[in-house]
Amino acid sequence: MAQIKSTGTVDVELTFAELELIRRALRLVDCYGTPEDEGPACTLLDDLEATA
């Protein structure tokens, strides 16, 4: 599993299909991820849905 070494802001261009795949993957963290990954995944999902 990847380990986060630092945080920051990144601008990335995605198609709607790519964005939907990322959203689906983040939703799976709740069922299949580790407990320490659930909070960050939910936060990122909320951020992605607020910008869509």
C-alpha positions, 0 to 999 in steps of 0.5 A: 500500500502507498504511504503518504509522505506529504500533502498539497494541492494538485490540479488534474484534468479528468474526463467525467468517466475517469472522475466516476471511476475514482468516486467508485473506488473511494466508496469501496474504501468504506467496505474493503479499506483499512479503518485509517483510510476511511476518513481521508477517502470520505474527505476526498470524496466530499471534495470531489463531489463539491467541485463537480 
